[in-house]
Amino acid sequence: MKVLIIEDAEIDRLNLRTMLEDDHPDVTIAGEAATLNAAVEMINQEKPDAVFLDIHLGRQKGFRVLEAAKYRPLVVITTSHPHYALKGFEVGAVDYLLKPVMDDALARAVARLRERLASLDQAGRGRLSLDDMQAFKIGDDRHLLVVSSIQAILGERVYTRVLVRDGREFLHSRPLREWREMLPEKVFKSLDRSTIVNMAEIQLLRDAVDGPGKQVVFRDSPHWVSLGMVAVRRLRELMPGG
């Protein structure tokens, strides 16, 4: 497993490097970076399996590394502030580590990375799995939900609207294009430029109750989505029996 350490504090870089080298011989440290620009360049060049990413790089936010890098590795968040850890789930982090990093916590994170890497042949590198968690912010609150509970994601100008099995809806700043690249592609399918659906959550396709057209209805929830002709055609192609 090839990893990068992205951390602006030299003592924290040294601590993490030493623990990885001493206790995890199957982990190869391909490099270290202390700034956002250096981290982006190193990720694109080395294409690591995973990065240990500090939430703060000086005065910059570590998450901006993931936004700027063309290559998307797995991520383990490192932070001195527990309340920042939830933010990691918004970028699909595999785990988070509180500094100073302890042996048992690092072993847990490395084990989770191994598990995720082992499943990449099925899920696709850089993609979430159905069991992964995502965080959504409403006001000052952050809500965690499992990826498999997402029923649909709809593009709405600068936001995406995420429909969840329990009836909730969340607005997210992540564009639909990034959702397409992150979600498990075996079950999440794009029907048109503004609609992604979880095929495992669909109950039926019906005539619209309030006019012409079709609506897709999701199981065990109040959600339904109106579909245009392109989306209806695509959904019928994907549904068993056509």
Secondary structure by P-SEA (a helix, b strand, c coil): cbbbbbcccaaaaaaaaaaaaacccccccccccccaaaaaaaaaaccccccccccccccccccccccccccccbbbbbbccccaaaaaaaacccccccccccaaaaaaaaaaaaaaaaaccccccccccccbbbbbbcccbbbbbbcccccbbbbcccbbbbbcccbbbbbbcccaaaaaacccccccccccccccccccccccccccccccbbbbbbccccbbbbbcaaaaaaaaaacccc
